[in-house]
């Protein structure tokens, strides 16, 4: 009863982040995009 659904879901999020980050210039920006999407994080906003 072992499933790899969680890993496949995370892999899909990372692939989506790669697609969204094509216009970014550096690897650091791409990796930041992956961390934000995979970690369900949001950037702080100013009021």
Buried (B, 14 or more C-beta within 10 A) or exposed (E): EEEEEEEEEEEEBBEBBEEEBEEEEEEEEBEBBBEEBBEEEEEEEEE
